[in-house]
Amino acid sequence: MSGRKQRQWVKPATPPNSEINVTPLVDVVLVLLIIFMVVTPLLEKDILVRVPDTEVEEEPQPPDPNDQQLVVQLDKDGGYSINTEKIQPADYVSRIKRMLAAKKPDEKIVFFMADDATNYGRLIVALDGAKAAGAKVLAMATELPQNAVIQGTEVDTGATPPAPAPAP
């Protein structure tokens, strides 16, 4: 029996305790409470701020004709409109050139709106004509933005149109 070891089980004197010991938690919370109570009065410092009595609102200035956007519209028959004004295809490039000459070099932007039934080749001719006239940026638009300022159209003031009168 010398090579054989015998296992022995020792039974603990008290059963294991599965409850949480709350005493260290309470100690930590009390220490934090004391720290916050000491630090809080030090953080409250008065800073004097001067606030203006009234605000001055600037009235919007009327749009400058040179700041208006150039929008070229192509209809399904191949007709050109620059800012809602119909023009002949032969006058298109010279007209765009004159309008772009009045703008600063970085503001030479031309927007194009083509009807869904427009011939693609006519759109390319319009794009090439605008580029030849001096446009720096060519952009496609599917619909006019609400705040667009275009010569020949009214400026959107944000007011809703009056409702139609009910039928008798």
Backbone torsions as a table, in degrees:
resi	resn	phi	psi	omega
1	MET	NA	7.4	-176.3
2	SER	-74.9	-29.0	-178.4
3	GLY	-86.8	-4.9	-176.7
4	ARG	-103.9	130.4	178.5
5	LYS	-104.3	144.7	-179.3
6	GLN	-106.5	132.2	179.7
7	ARG	-85.1	140.5	178.4
8	GLN	-125.5	139.0	177.6
9	TRP	-103.9	132.1	179.2
10	VAL	-108.5	124.8	178.6
11	LYS	-88.3	127.2	-179.6
12	PRO	-63.8	152.7	-178.0
13	ALA	-68.9	-36.1	177.7
14	THR	-124.2	148.0	179.1
15	PRO	-68.7	154.6	179.9
16	PRO	-63.2	143.8	-177.9
17	ASN	-97.2	120.8	-178.4
18	SER	-100.1	7.1	179.1
19	GLU	-85.9	150.0	179.7
20	ILE	-78.6	135.6	176.9
21	ASN	-83.1	111.7	-172.9
22	VAL	-87.8	-15.3	-174.6
23	THR	-60.4	-46.9	178.6
24	PRO	-65.2	-33.5	178.4
25	LEU	-64.2	-43.3	179.6
26	VAL	-65.1	-38.9	178.9
27	ASP	-62.1	-44.3	-179.5
28	VAL	-65.3	-43.1	-179.4
29	VAL	-63.8	-41.5	178.8
30	LEU	-65.0	-39.5	178.0
31	VAL	-64.0	-44.3	177.8
32	LEU	-62.2	-40.2	178.8
33	LEU	-61.9	-42.6	179.3
34	ILE	-66.1	-40.2	179.1
35	ILE	-62.8	-46.7	179.6
36	PHE	-64.3	-36.4	179.1
37	MET	-66.8	-32.7	-179.9
38	VAL	-78.8	-38.9	-174.0
39	VAL	-79.8	-33.5	-174.6
40	THR	-56.7	-46.3	178.9
41	PRO	-64.0	-26.0	179.7
42	LEU	-74.2	-26.2	-178.2
43	LEU	-79.7	-23.2	-176.2
44	GLU	-85.8	94.3	176.8
45	LYS	-117.7	142.3	179.6
46	ASP	-83.3	129.7	175.3
47	ILE	-117.4	122.8	179.4
48	LEU	-80.6	128.2	179.9
49	VAL	-125.8	129.9	176.7
50	ARG	-95.4	121.5	-179.7
51	VAL	-109.4	135.0	179.3
52	PRO	-64.8	149.5	-177.7
53	ASP	-68.9	-46.0	-179.3
54	THR	-135.5	158.3	175.4
55	GLU	-101.3	137.7	178.0
56	VAL	-98.8	119.4	178.5
57	GLU	-96.3	130.0	177.7
58	GLU	-85.4	138.5	177.9
59	GLU	-78.0	141.1	179.4
60	PRO	-65.3	136.1	-179.1
61	GLN	-83.2	148.9	179.1
62	PRO	-63.7	148.1	-177.1
63	PRO	-67.0	140.4	177.4
64	ASP	-78.3	134.5	-179.1
65	PRO	-58.7	-27.9	178.4
66	ASN	-76.4	-17.0	179.7
67	ASP	-88.8	-1.7	-177.9
68	GLN	-72.0	149.0	-178.6
69	GLN	-81.9	149.5	174.8
70	LEU	-97.9	118.5	179.2
71	VAL	-120.9	118.5	177.8
72	VAL	-100.6	123.2	179.3
73	GLN	-111.1	134.9	176.8
74	LEU	-113.9	127.2	177.6
75	ASP	-92.0	176.0	-174.2
76	LYS	-69.2	-19.9	178.8
77	ASP	-87.1	-2.6	179.3
78	GLY	93.7	9.9	178.5
79	GLY	-79.5	149.4	-179.6
80	TYR	-105.4	143.1	170.7
81	SER	-134.2	129.4	174.9
82	ILE	-110.9	116.5	-178.1
83	ASN	51.0	52.7	176.6
84	THR	66.9	9.8	178.2
85	GLU	-108.1	118.6	-179.7
86	LYS	-67.5	136.8	176.6
87	ILE	-135.4	162.9	177.8
88	GLN	-80.5	145.4	179.0
89	PRO	-58.0	-29.6	-179.9
90	ALA	-69.5	-29.4	-178.3
91	ASP	-91.1	-1.5	-171.7
92	TYR	-59.9	-54.5	-174.1
93	VAL	-65.2	-43.5	-178.9
94	SER	-65.6	-36.6	179.6
95	ARG	-66.9	-45.3	178.1
96	ILE	-63.2	-40.2	-179.3
97	LYS	-61.1	-42.8	178.8
98	ARG	-65.6	-40.8	-178.7
99	MET	-69.2	-36.8	179.7
100	LEU	-75.4	-25.0	179.9
101	ALA	-65.4	-26.7	-179.1
102	ALA	-81.9	-5.4	-177.1
103	LYS	-101.7	159.0	174.8
104	LYS	-68.8	156.2	-177.1
105	PRO	-58.5	-36.5	-178.6
106	ASP	-84.0	-1.4	179.5
107	GLU	-109.8	15.3	-179.4
108	LYS	-86.0	79.6	-177.3
109	ILE	-118.9	135.2	178.0
110	VAL	-125.7	126.7	177.2
111	PHE	-97.6	142.0	179.2
112	PHE	-120.6	133.0	174.4
113	MET	-126.7	115.1	-178.2
114	ALA	-111.7	140.5	175.0
115	ASP	-64.7	152.5	-179.0
116	ASP	-61.5	-29.4	-177.6
117	ALA	-91.9	6.8	-179.4
118	THR	-70.1	141.7	175.9
119	ASN	-66.3	132.1	-178.2
120	TYR	-62.3	-36.0	179.9
121	GLY	-63.8	-36.5	178.3
122	ARG	-68.1	-35.0	176.5
123	LEU	-64.5	-42.1	179.1
124	ILE	-64.0	-39.2	177.7
125	VAL	-62.5	-40.4	178.6
126	ALA	-65.6	-41.6	178.2
127	LEU	-64.1	-44.8	179.0
128	ASP	-63.7	-38.9	178.9
129	GLY	-63.6	-40.8	179.0
130	ALA	-67.2	-38.5	178.9
131	LYS	-66.5	-39.6	178.5
132	ALA	-68.0	-27.9	-179.7
133	ALA	-78.8	-9.3	176.0
134	GLY	114.7	10.2	178.9
135	ALA	-69.3	134.2	179.0
136	LYS	-89.1	-35.5	-177.9
137	VAL	-127.2	130.5	175.0
138	LEU	-113.1	130.8	-175.8
139	ALA	-132.5	146.1	177.0
140	MET	-102.4	139.9	178.5
141	ALA	-129.3	139.7	176.9
142	THR	-93.4	-27.8	175.7
143	GLU	-153.4	156.0	-179.0
144	LEU	-70.6	137.0	174.1
145	PRO	-68.5	155.7	-176.5
146	GLN	-65.2	-31.3	-176.1
147	ASN	-101.0	18.1	-179.1
148	ALA	-70.2	135.8	176.8
149	VAL	-107.6	107.7	-176.9
150	ILE	-125.4	134.8	179.8
151	GLN	-60.6	134.2	179.5
152	GLY	94.4	-6.4	176.7
153	THR	-118.8	160.1	179.1
154	GLU	-82.0	149.2	177.8
155	VAL	-78.4	134.2	179.2
156	ASP	-74.4	117.9	-179.2
157	THR	-94.7	-2.6	-179.5
158	GLY	87.5	-7.6	179.6
159	ALA	-79.7	142.6	179.5
160	THR	-83.7	143.7	179.7
161	PRO	-68.8	153.9	-180.0
162	PRO	-65.6	147.2	-178.8
163	ALA	-72.2	144.7	179.1
164	PRO	-67.0	150.0	-179.2
165	ALA	-70.0	141.2	-179.4
166	PRO	-68.2	148.5	-179.8
167	ALA	-71.1	142.0	-178.7
168	PRO	-74.1	NA	NA
